[in-house]
Amino acid sequence: MDDIDRELESLQDSDDNSDICAKGQKKPRLSLGNPMPSETSRETGFHRSTRVCLEHIREAMLHHRWQEAAEYMAFYPQMLEDLDEGSTPKYKEIIWRLSTEILHHHPNSTLEDYNNIYERMKHAGVKHYLMISLEHVFHLLLHGHIEDAKLQFSACGSWRYGNNVAQYQATKLIQAYRSLLDYVTWCDKKRTHSYTVDQDDSVSREMSNYFRHASANLKEIVKYPGVWDPFILSYVEMLEFYEDYDTALKVLNDYAYDNSFPPNPNAHVYLYQYLKRRDASRKRLAKVLKILHALVPSHELMLEYSSLLLQSEKKTDVQKALGIVLDMLDFACWRNNLDAWKRLKAVIQQLQCTEENWKTLVLDTMSGRKDWWPALHFTSFHASKDSVNPELMEVKASLKKVLCPDTLLKYTAEGGTSKEWTLGGKRKH
């Protein structure tokens, strides 16, 4: 709808130029809601009719009158006959966006209607050819027309126009999704192969062919900086199936550590999950999660990171684990998570067993939090909410005086006397 609004505003602005008074001053513009643009002497009848038509389309769409919008839309494409070459590309994109949106919501739209619109808009100009084709493919895949989608991809592969950056990037994107479609077909063949009692060599050969087609493009695509998450996962899955573990690890390492790629927490998640499947060492797993912690300290894998640190023989790693869990609990999404609070208690207990000055270490780590942590975790409101989970309340209550020793906290059981739990789990009256 923003495209329609911008188009109407530009047309309205051209109308307002005719309202300039003889003294060179514009008439004051009063807010009159959303009136229909009026006819001006500078506007031809052709432009006036298409402008009013666009206004009616917008109103119909805003009120979900899709049949009415479709009827008006049948006339608006005459804007493509405008001889003003500067505005024609803008009209093409508006017609493309409006048409597909109306068909998406219209109760009687058919696949043939979509195909007609997409084909007409693809051949109305070359600027958006690849992106319209890709959207067309998505629609075909959504409705299960796999073979038709493959034909569209083949047409895109042979299409060439210009040598600008935008077209080059669109071509790479088309190649990536073509490879993803090969991967989907490979998965279907793999599933058929696994359910076959007598292993069919022809199915294995088909799988190998689809793997080669997919990997050839994916190998090149993942060299270009970008966020390629679904393509990386597909490529790695196929490589693992064929036991090419070295290549899979290289792909994931490059994706995670290549500085030319944008920072992407998922890249480190995928590398960690792969290494975990391959039974990598604790030290190597912790190294990957260390970077993930720097990017997303609230990530759910931080529980595993803190667990890996607790398994270390280094005392400093236990202190790091304390900071990791506290960083998680800085975020409201972990506020009522029992696992996070139990992990925090386990870390402090381990510090208590290994460090004489454990209280000082805890307070030093909490130094930047003492002003706002009580309000985040230890109010009477939190006590009321946590009372539905007695185990959570018990763990938090045992930690409140350790974490905030100099603060009067109202985190107590509803209507009860002042009861606290020590780190050992015994109640202190």
N, C-alpha and C positions, 0 to 999 in steps of 0.2 A: 504493500500500500504506500510505502514511502516514495516509490518511483512515480506513482500516480500523483501524489501530493506535490512533488517537485515539479512535475510537468504542468499541473494546473497552476502552480504558483508562477512559473515562468510565463505562462500564457496570460495570467492575470496582471503580471508586472508590465507586460507589453501594452495591455489595455490602459493601465494607470498612466502611461506616458501621454495619453491623449487628454488627460484631465488637467494638464498644466494650464494655469490661467495666463492671461495676457501679460500679467506682471511678472511672470516667471516663477510663481509660487504654486506648489501643489495644493490641491484641495485636501483638507484634513480627512484621514481615513478613519471611519468609525467602525467598531466591531459590530457587525450585523449578523452574527452567527456564521452561516455558511451559504450565502446567497448564490444563485446561479450566475456565473459570469455573464456580463451584459455585452451586447453587440457594440463594436466601436467602428469608427470610420477607417481604421488602419487594418481591419481584419477582413479577409475575404470570406465569402459564404462557405467555401470548402473548409477553411480552418475553423470557422464558427461551428459548423455542424459536427466536426470531429471532436472539438473541444467539449461541446455539450454532451456528446455521446460518451466521452470519457468520464464526465461528471456523473452521468446516470449509471455507468458501470460501477464506479466507486461507491455510490450510494447503495446500489443493489447488493454489492459484496459486503459492505459494512453491516447490512441488515439480513445477510444470509438468504437473499432472494436469488438463488442460483439460476433458476430458469430465466428470470428477467435479465440477469447479467449476461447469460448466454445469448439471448436474443439481441441485446445491444452489441455484444461482442462480434456478432456476425457482420456488423457494419463498420466497426472501427478499423479493421485492417486496410480500408481504403486509404489510410494515412500513409501507407507504403508508396502510394502514387504521388506523394508530395515531391515536387521538383527541387526542394531545398535539400541538397545533399548533406549539409551539416547536421540536420536534425533526423535524417532517415535512420541511422544506426540506433539512435535513442528510441525511436518508435518501434523498431524491430524487437528490441529487448523488452519493452513494455508489453507488446503483443504476446511475446513468448511467455512472459511471467504471468500475465493475466489469464491467458488461455489455459495453461496447465493448472493454474489454481482453481479456475471455475470447473474444469473437467474433474479435478480431484474431489470436489464437493458435490458435483451434480449427481443426483441419484440415478440418472439414466445414461451416464457416459459409458462408452464402450472402448475396448482396446483399439478398435479401428479409428475412433475419434482421436485418441492420443497419437496414433501413428500418423494420421493425416496432419495434425498440428506440428508434430516434431519434424516431419519430412518437409513441410512447407517452410518452416522457419529455418531449417538447416540450409535450404537452397535459396532463401531470400537474401543471403549475404554470407560472407565467410568469416566475419569477426568472431562469432560465437559458435562456429560449426562444431568444434570438438567438444565444448562444454554441453551443448544441446544434445549431441550424440551420446555423451556419457550419461546425461540425465535420462535419455531415452533407454539406454541399456539398463539402468537401475529400475526403471518402470517395468521393463520386460522381465527382468529377473524376479522382481517382486511378485509377478503373476505367473511365474514358472515357465516362461518361454525361453528356455536356455539356448536352443539352437538359433532362434531369432537374435538373441543377444550376441552370440558368437559372430553372426553375419554383420551386425553393426560394428563390432570390434574390428572385423576384417576390413570393412570400408574405411574406418578411421585410420587403420594402419597404412593404407595406401594414399591417404589424403595429405597434400602438401600445399601450404600457402605461406609465402613470406619466410622471413628468417629472424623474427623478433623473439625476445625473451619469453613473452607471454605464450606464444604458440609453441615454443620449445618445451616450456613447463607443462602445458596441457598435453602435449604428445607423450611426455614421460608419465604423466598421470594415467593416460589411457593405457599405456603399456603395463603399468602396475596393476590396474584392475583387470586387464586381460589375463595376466598371470594369476591373479587371485581366482578368476573363473576356472582356469586350468587346475588350480589347487582344489577347488570345490569338486570338480569332476574326479580328480585323483582320490579324494576322500570317499566318494561314492564307490569307485572301483575297489578301494581298499576294504570298505565295509563288505562289499560283495565277495571279495576274495577271502575274507576272514570267516564268512559263513558257509563257504563251500567246503564240503567234506573232502572231495578230491581236488587238490590244488590245480587250478587251470593255468597252464602256461600262457595262454592268450591273454588272460586278465592281467597277469604279471607284466607281460609285454606292454599292454595298454597303460598300466600304471607307470611304467618306466618312461613311456613316451610323453605322458602328461607331466611327469616330473621334469624331464629334460626341457620341455617347452616353458614350464613355469619358472624353473631355476635359471634358465638362460636370461630371462628378463629381470627376475628379482635380483640376480647377482649384480646387474648393472644399476638397477634402481636404487638399491640401498647404499650405493656409493655417493649419491647426491644428498647433500645436507637437507634434512627435513624430519618430520615426524611420520615414521612408516610403521607404526605399531602392528596393525593387522598383517602387513606384508612380511615383517620380520618373523612374527610368530608362525606364519604359514611356512615360510622358508625353513626355519629351524625344525619344525615338526617333520618335514620331509627328509631333511638331512639326518635327523636322528633315526628315522625309520630305516634308512639305508646305511646306518651306522657310520656316517661321516662326521664323527664327533669333533674332529679338529677344525673342520670348516665351520661347523655350527658355533663353536666357541669363538672363532675368529670374527664371525659375523656379529655376535653379541658383544664382544669386546669392542669392536670398532663402533658399533652403535652407541655404546655407553660412554666410551672415552675419547672419541674423536671430537676435538674442540671445534671443528667446523659445523658440527650439528648443534641445534638449539638444546639448552638444558631440558632433559626429559626424564623425570623420575621413573617412568615405566621402563626405560632402557635398563636401569639398574635392577629393577624388580625382575625383569626377564632373565638377566644374567644371573642373579642370585638363585632364582628357581631352577635354572639349568644346572648350575654348579651343585645345588642341593640334590638334584636327581642323579648327578654323577658322583655323589658322595665325596665332595671336595672337603678339604680340611676346615676346621673351625676358624683358623686364622684367615683363610682366604674368604670364607663367607662373611666374616666380620668386616673385612676390608671393603667389600661391596656395600654392605649396609651402612658403613660409616659415611659414605658419600650420599646415600639415600637419606640419611638423617640430616645432613647439611641442607638437602633440598626440601624435604618434607618431614620435619620433626614429629608430626602427628601421625605418620603412616603406621598402619597396623603391624607391619613387620618390625617395628621398633621393640615390640615385646620379644620377638625372636632375637633381635640384636642384643637386648639386655641379658637374655638368657645365655647367649654365647659369651658375653663378657663375664658373667658370673662363673662360667666354667673355666675361666682363665686362672692361672696360678699367680698372675701379677696383681698386686694390691691396687695399683692404679686403675686397672680395668674394672674393679668393683666400684671405685669412685666414679668412673665414667658411666657405669650402669645406672648409678644414682641420678646423674644428670640426664641420662636418656629418658628414664621413666618420669622424672619431674617435668621434662620438656613435653612429654605426651600429655600429662595432666594439666598443663597450662591451657590446653584446648578443651572447650566445653563438651566436645563430642565424647571425651573420655571421662567426664565427671562422675558418671554413675557406673563405670565399668569395673566389675569386681576383679577381673584378671589383672588390670593395671594396678589397682590398689594392693592386691595380694603380692604382685611383683615388687612394688615399692617396699612393702613390709619385709619381704625376703631379702632385698638388697640391704636394708638397714640392719636387719638381723645379722647378715654376713659381715657387715662393717663392724658391728658390735663385737663379733667374735675375733676379728683380725686386727682391729685398730683400737688402741687405748683412748685416743682422742676422737672417737667416732662422732660424739655429739658436736664437736667443733667442726668436723668435716661436713656434717649435715647442715649446720647453721650457715657455714660459708656458702654452700650450694644454694641455700634458701635465701641468701642475703638480698637478692634482687626481687624476691617474691613476697617478703613479709608484709608489705603494705597492701597487697591486693589478693593474696591467696586465701586469707580467712573469708573474705567476701565471696570468693569463687567456690569454696568448698565447705566451709564450717560455720554456716549460719543456722538459726532455728528452722528456717525454711528448708534447707538441705536435710536437716535432721528429720523433719516431717516426711519428706519425700523418700529418704533412705530407710525409714522405719519399715517399709514394706519388704525390705530385703535385710533381715537381721544380720546375716553374715557380712554384708557390705558395711553396715553401720558399725559392727564390731571392729572390723579392720580399720576403718577410718578413725574411730574413737581411740583406738590404741596408738594412733600416729599423731593425733592433733597436738599433744603437748611436746612431742619430739620435734615436730616441724615448726610450730609456732609457740614456743615456750613462754614468751613475754606478752602474749595477747590473751585477753579474756574472751573465750569462745562460748557461744551459745549452742554448740552442737551437742545436745543431750537428748536422751530419750524423752518422748512426750509425757509430761506429767510425772516423770520419775525423779528420784533423788539423784544427786550427782554421782554417777557411776562411770568409771573409766576402765579401759582394758590396757593392761601392760603389754609389752612386746611379746611376753611369753604366753599371752592369751588369758591370764587370770584377771578376774575382776578385782578392782580396788575400791572399797567403799569409803 
